[in-house]
Amino acid sequence: MAREDYKPMSLKELMKSKTSDQKWLIENILPSDGVGILSGEAGSFKTWILLHIAASVAGGTKVFDTFDVQQGGVLMVDEENRIALLKERIRLLGISEDLPIHFLVRKGVDFGGDEYSCEEIGNFALQNNIRLVTFDSLIRVQKRDENDARAMSEFFERLKVFQFTNSSVLITHHHRKEFSSQSSRPSQNLRGSSDILAALDSHLAVYKKGRNEMQVIQTKSRDAETLAPFSLKVEADNDHFKFIHFGEAAISTKQIAEVKIMEILQKTKEVSRKDLVDKLHGTVGGNALGDALAELESEQKISSKITAKGKKLYSLVTQK
């Protein structure tokens, strides 16, 4: 960074500065130049979804036949799967070989500590009109401890290279084993440091519900209100594989309250119950809010304290 880059700009300069006219790469799911994570337990169709999203962006077609995209090239960095497996899934998804999708498969990419990986991939994205870069998976594309807050912070800092290439980033990641089948606090299910969630612009959590059905919950969207949870069904045989958007998924008011509380606390250091009631007015009732707060406290996801004036304040429990 050059010394002049540290010169602050005025409000007028800020408002006149050039920014992209395109807010979303994938409508309400992934912002332009943003970073998102698609998380789930093993076998929850994460790689299938990633391939479907890549084909949708590359072809300019709607994700799950529902969410609009901005068309552009895609680079898929895959340190998880064999080429033979990817070929079979691409065939079943009916992805055209003519689409502008590029692959780096099991090349030893290390975005956590290898300067060469960062430079080469960034240059490729810039030179090939890459709008979306995918990483499968977080634990495979950086070799440092995912529970180390500093290491994760440095990893996401390196991803900022794609802001200069006009590319969005989508990464697959795993859920904590103890919460793999629980969806009431999906934002807390991400494995590793809490700095991972803090760094994201968007987070989608996927939960498998039976053999060919899943629930998708957006726990964080920095640029808009989070989407209502929705269901996907898989239509598949030996010759094809397709995701079908099945509408909004059923979720209890207590679960909604827990998700909303965690969203608020990720943006606010401390918040009172009255503030929560005001912010969630029309979304959840007082009983659901109380049940959600009690459960989040009992599972040590949030803490509370009484101030000198008798006011009760809630805050996130810091995860190391």
C-alpha positions in Angstrom: 0.0 0.0 0.0 1.4 3.4 -1.0 1.8 6.1 1.6 -0.9 8.3 -0.1 -3.5 5.6 0.3 -3.7 6.5 4.0 -4.8 10.0 3.2 -8.5 10.3 4.4 -11.1 11.5 1.9 -13.8 14.0 2.7 -17.5 13.1 2.9 -18.0 14.8 -0.4 -15.2 12.8 -2.0 -16.6 9.6 -0.5 -20.0 10.3 -2.0 -18.5 11.1 -5.4 -16.2 8.1 -5.5 -16.8 5.5 -8.1 -18.4 2.2 -7.0 -20.0 -0.6 -8.9 -23.7 -0.1 -9.9 -24.3 -3.8 -9.3 -25.1 -4.4 -5.7 -25.5 -8.2 -6.0 -23.7 -11.0 -7.8 -26.4 -13.3 -6.6 -29.6 -11.5 -5.6 -29.9 -11.3 -1.8 -27.3 -14.1 -1.4 -23.9 -12.8 -2.3 -23.0 -9.1 -2.9 -20.7 -7.9 -5.7 -17.1 -8.0 -4.4 -18.4 -9.7 -1.2 -17.3 -12.8 0.7 -19.7 -15.6 1.7 -19.6 -19.0 3.2 -21.8 -22.0 2.4 -21.7 -24.3 5.5 -23.1 -27.7 6.4 -22.2 -31.1 7.7 -20.7 -33.8 5.5 -23.1 -35.0 2.8 -25.3 -31.9 2.8 -24.8 -31.2 -0.9 -22.4 -28.3 -0.4 -20.2 -29.1 -3.4 -23.3 -29.8 -5.6 -24.7 -26.4 -4.6 -21.4 -24.7 -5.3 -21.3 -26.3 -8.8 -24.9 -25.2 -9.5 -24.1 -21.6 -8.4 -21.0 -21.6 -10.6 -23.0 -22.7 -13.6 -25.7 -20.1 -12.9 -23.3 -17.2 -12.7 -21.3 -18.4 -15.7 -24.5 -18.9 -17.7 -26.4 -15.9 -16.4 -29.3 -18.1 -15.2 -31.1 -17.9 -11.8 -29.8 -19.8 -8.8 -32.3 -22.4 -7.9 -34.5 -20.9 -10.6 -35.2 -18.1 -8.1 -32.3 -15.7 -7.5 -31.0 -13.4 -10.3 -27.3 -13.3 -11.0 -24.8 -11.0 -12.8 -23.2 -13.1 -15.5 -19.4 -13.5 -15.5 -16.6 -16.0 -15.4 -16.0 -18.4 -12.5 -12.9 -19.8 -11.0 -13.4 -22.9 -8.8 -10.5 -23.7 -6.5 -11.1 -27.3 -5.2 -8.7 -28.9 -2.8 -11.4 -31.3 -1.6 -12.6 -33.4 -4.6 -11.1 -35.6 -7.2 -11.3 -34.6 -10.9 -13.3 -37.8 -11.7 -15.9 -36.9 -9.1 -16.2 -33.3 -10.3 -16.7 -34.5 -13.9 -19.5 -36.9 -12.9 -21.3 -34.2 -10.9 -20.9 -31.7 -13.7 -22.4 -34.2 -16.2 -25.4 -34.9 -13.9 -26.0 -31.2 -13.4 -26.1 -30.8 -17.2 -23.4 -28.0 -17.1 -22.3 -27.0 -20.6 -18.6 -27.3 -21.4 -18.8 -24.0 -23.2 -19.5 -22.0 -20.0 -16.6 -19.7 -18.7 -15.8 -21.9 -15.7 -12.2 -22.5 -14.8 -10.8 -25.0 -12.3 -7.8 -25.4 -10.0 -8.1 -29.0 -8.6 -5.8 -30.3 -5.9 -2.9 -28.0 -6.8 -1.9 -27.4 -3.2 -3.4 -23.9 -3.0 -2.7 -22.3 0.4 -4.3 -18.9 0.7 -3.3 -18.7 4.3 0.4 -18.6 3.9 1.5 -18.8 0.3 2.0 -15.4 -1.3 2.4 -17.1 -4.7 -1.1 -18.6 -4.5 -2.7 -15.2 -3.8 -0.8 -13.4 -6.5 -1.4 -16.0 -9.3 -5.1 -16.5 -8.6 -5.7 -12.8 -8.2 -3.9 -12.1 -11.6 -5.9 -14.9 -13.3 -9.2 -13.4 -12.0 -8.3 -10.0 -13.2 -7.3 -11.2 -16.7 -10.2 -13.5 -17.3 -13.3 -11.4 -16.2 -13.8 -13.7 -13.2 -16.9 -12.5 -11.2 -17.0 -15.4 -8.8 -14.1 -17.3 -7.1 -15.1 -20.4 -5.1 -13.0 -22.3 -2.5 -13.8 -25.9 -1.5 -13.2 -26.0 1.4 -11.9 -23.5 3.9 -9.9 -26.1 5.8 -8.2 -27.3 2.6 -7.3 -23.9 1.0 -5.4 -22.6 4.0 -3.2 -24.6 6.3 -3.5 -22.7 9.5 -5.6 -23.5 12.6 -9.2 -22.5 11.9 -9.7 -21.9 15.7 -6.9 -19.3 15.7 -8.6 -15.8 15.4 -5.4 -14.2 14.2 -4.9 -16.8 11.5 -8.5 -16.5 10.3 -8.3 -12.8 10.3 -5.2 -12.9 8.1 -6.8 -15.4 5.7 -9.8 -13.2 5.1 -7.6 -10.2 4.8 -5.8 -11.9 1.9 -9.2 -12.4 0.2 -9.4 -8.7 -0.2 -7.3 -9.1 -3.3 -10.5 -10.0 -5.1 -12.0 -6.6 -4.4 -9.5 -5.3 -7.0 -10.6 -7.9 -9.5 -14.3 -7.2 -9.2 -14.8 -10.8 -8.0 -17.0 -12.2 -5.2 -15.9 -15.2 -3.1 -17.9 -18.2 -1.9 -16.3 -20.7 0.4 -17.6 -24.1 1.7 -17.1 -24.8 5.4 -18.1 -27.4 7.9 -20.4 -27.2 11.0 -19.3 -28.1 14.5 -20.0 -31.8 15.1 -22.0 -31.1 18.2 -24.3 -28.9 16.3 -24.4 -30.6 12.9 -28.1 -31.5 13.2 -29.3 -28.5 15.1 -30.6 -25.4 13.2 -31.8 -23.2 16.0 -28.6 -21.2 16.2 -27.1 -21.8 12.7 -24.8 -18.7 12.9 -23.0 -20.4 15.8 -22.7 -23.7 14.1 -19.7 -22.7 12.0 -16.6 -24.6 13.0 -13.6 -22.6 14.1 -13.0 -19.0 15.4 -15.9 -16.5 15.7 -13.7 -14.3 13.5 -14.9 -16.4 10.5 -18.5 -15.3 10.8 -17.4 -11.7 11.6 -15.5 -11.4 8.4 -18.4 -12.5 6.1 -20.8 -10.5 4.1 -23.1 -13.5 3.8 -23.5 -16.9 5.4 -25.8 -19.7 4.2 -26.2 -22.8 6.4 -27.5 -26.0 4.9 -29.2 -28.7 6.9 -30.1 -32.0 5.3 -33.7 -33.1 6.0 -34.1 -36.7 4.8 -32.4 -38.2 1.7 -33.3 -35.6 -0.9 -34.4 -32.5 1.0 -32.6 -29.7 2.8 -33.3 -26.5 4.6 -31.2 -23.4 3.8 -30.9 -20.6 6.4 -29.2 -17.3 5.8 -27.8 -16.2 9.2 -26.0 -13.1 8.0 -26.4 -10.6 5.2 -24.4 -7.4 5.6 -26.1 -5.7 2.7 -29.8 -6.5 3.4 -32.3 -8.2 5.6 -31.6 -12.0 5.9 -33.7 -14.2 3.6 -36.5 -16.3 5.1 -35.3 -19.9 5.5 -36.2 -21.9 2.4 -36.3 -25.6 1.4 -34.6 -27.3 -1.5 -35.4 -30.7 -2.9 -33.2 -32.8 -5.1 -34.6 -34.5 -8.2 -32.0 -37.0 -9.3 -31.5 -40.3 -11.3 -28.6 -41.8 -13.1 -28.7 -39.2 -15.8 -29.5 -35.9 -14.1 -29.4 -34.0 -10.8 -31.4 -30.9 -10.2 -32.2 -28.6 -7.2 -35.9 -27.5 -6.9 -36.7 -24.4 -4.7 -39.6 -25.5 -2.6 -40.5 -22.3 -0.9 -40.1 -21.0 2.6 -39.2 -23.6 5.2 -41.0 -24.0 8.5 -39.2 -22.5 11.5 -40.4 -21.8 15.0 -40.7 -18.3 16.3 -38.1 -19.1 19.0 -35.7 -20.2 16.3 -36.4 -16.9 14.4 -35.8 -15.0 17.6 -32.5 -16.7 18.2 -31.3 -16.0 14.7 -32.3 -12.3 14.9 -30.8 -11.9 18.4 -27.4 -13.2 17.2 -27.6 -10.9 14.1 -28.2 -7.9 16.3 -25.4 -8.8 18.8 -22.9 -9.3 15.9 -23.5 -5.6 15.0 -23.9 -4.2 18.5 -21.5 -4.7 21.5 -24.3 -4.7 24.1 -28.1 -4.5 23.9 -30.9 -4.4 26.4 -34.1 -6.5 26.3 -36.1 -3.3 25.6 -33.8 -2.6 22.6 -34.4 -6.2 21.4 -38.1 -5.8 21.8 -38.1 -2.6 19.8 -35.8 -4.0 17.0 -37.9 -7.2 16.7 -41.3 -5.6 17.0 -43.6 -7.3 14.5 -41.2 -10.2 14.0 -41.4 -12.2 17.2 -43.4 -11.9 20.4 -42.3 -11.4 24.0 -42.6 -15.0 25.0 -40.5 -16.2 22.0 -37.9 -13.6 22.8 -37.7 -14.6 26.4 -37.4 -18.3 25.6 -34.7 -17.5 23.0 -32.7 -15.4 25.4 -32.9 -18.0 28.1 -31.7 -20.8 25.8 -28.9 -18.8 24.3 -27.7 -17.9 27.8 -28.0 -21.5 29.0 -25.9 -22.7 26.1 -23.4 -19.9 26.8 -23.8 -18.3 23.3 -24.6 -15.0 25.0 -24.0 -13.5 28.5 -25.9 -10.9 30.5 -25.0 -8.4 33.2 -26.9 -6.0 35.4 -25.7 -2.4 35.3 -25.5 0.0 38.3 -28.9 1.4 37.2 -30.4 -2.1 37.2 -30.5 -2.4 33.4 -29.9 -5.8 32.0 -27.5 -5.9 29.0 -26.8 -8.9 26.7 -23.6 -9.5 24.7 -22.0 -12.3 22.7 -19.8 -14.8 24.5 -16.3 -14.4 22.9 -15.1 -17.6 21.3 -11.4 -18.3 21.3 
